[in-house]
Amino acid sequence: MSKIEIHDLQELIHQNYPQEMVEKLIQQVLILSLKVKKDYPDYKSWFLTTQVPGLYDNTRNIIIAHIKDKIVGFISLKKTKEEKKICTFYVEKSFRRNKIGTILVERAINYLEDEKPLITIPFNKLNEFTRIGEKLSWEITDIRENMYRADIPEVIVNGNASETSSNIVLPDCNKSLKKIYRKYRIERLKMLIIKSKIEIKSFV
Ligand SMILES: CC(C)(COP(=O)(O)OP(=O)(O)OC[C@H]1O[C@@H](n2cnc3c(N)ncnc32)[C@H](O)[C@@H]1OP(=O)(O)O)[C@@H](O)C(=O)NCCC(=O)NCCS
């Protein structure tokens, strides 16, 4: 494969890289991200009104992987005092399993100064993230139904664990997603039972 280069859009802006070139890169990232975010309501408008201005006020960043002029992957980030978050993380299908994802996530962690940033992952894509998450000890803190889409639950990783959730370290990729979900539901049920017992006790 030809040489992969990594660039950080915030850095390019600070280095006075030509504005029209930055805009071209942003446009390319948008096109790429629509492949994976097409089901997310108002994604395009969020990207243009929140993610892009954030590049200029230093609250957001996008790190891109490209081969010559073609962007093959990117990771978009939010970094404020309150929240360190991976908003979107994507590598083009035909370029996967070449360590591009690993390099992007390393750069992201370096920028965010946080090894466990918040990220939400559609349940059906969890397998693709498990090795990366496993190495960084990422934890599932919740699984929410009807968050973005009615048909696929969203897995919250490294979030603030809700009262009803138990933290589950991202399991190895060989475990089936069904098993993970079943384990998660059992753990959550246990937590609910414990919680209701405590509530009953304090009532009696
Ligand atoms: C997750 C993703 C970014 C990984 O990118 P990548 O370039 O393939 O990652 P890497 O090549 O660095 O692989 C990292 C590890 O994961 C493993 N891996 C990658 N894809 C895998 C899969 N489908 N199943 C199991 N393991 C997988 C690799 O073998 C590698 O393991 P190793 O470090 O032990 O060798 C990519 O699969 C992707 O873009 N998926 C869709 C993302 C998505 O839905 N985003 C929206 C929500 S943010």
The ligand as an ORCA input file, in Angstrom:
! r2SCAN-3c Opt
* xyz 0 1
  C     -13.218      0.392     13.846
  C     -12.372      0.796     12.646
  C     -12.110      2.283     12.698
  C     -11.026      0.031     12.742
  O     -10.190      0.489     11.693
  P      -8.959     -0.391     11.128
  O      -8.095      0.506     10.327
  O      -9.458     -1.615     10.484
  O      -8.212     -0.779     12.503
  P      -6.824     -1.526     12.664
  O      -6.339     -2.065     11.352
  O      -5.903     -0.614     13.382
  O      -7.213     -2.767     13.595
  C      -7.105     -2.713     15.003
  C      -7.333     -4.106     15.570
  O      -8.722     -4.461     15.421
  C      -8.839     -5.697     14.726
  N     -10.037     -5.612     13.874
  C     -10.298     -4.695     12.935
  N     -11.506     -4.936     12.382
  C     -11.987     -6.049     12.989
  C     -13.200     -6.816     12.828
  N     -14.130     -6.486     11.918
  N     -13.363     -7.893     13.631
  C     -12.426     -8.244     14.545
  N     -11.257     -7.555     14.731
  C     -11.057     -6.484     13.959
  C      -7.546     -5.807     13.901
  O      -7.229     -7.133     13.577
  C      -6.530     -5.198     14.854
  O      -6.154     -6.128     15.833
  P      -4.594     -6.267     16.291
  O      -4.195     -4.892     16.781
  O      -4.606     -7.303     17.342
  O      -3.822     -6.654     15.071
  C     -13.082      0.393     11.308
  O     -13.399     -0.965     11.336
  C     -14.354      1.184     11.031
  O     -14.277      2.294     10.510
  N     -15.535      0.637     11.359
  C     -16.800      1.340     11.232
  C     -16.814      2.465     12.258
  C     -18.141      3.048     12.584
  O     -19.174      2.429     12.475
  N     -18.101      4.312     13.036
  C     -19.270      4.999     13.481
  C     -19.348      5.126     14.959
  S     -18.079      6.142     15.671
*
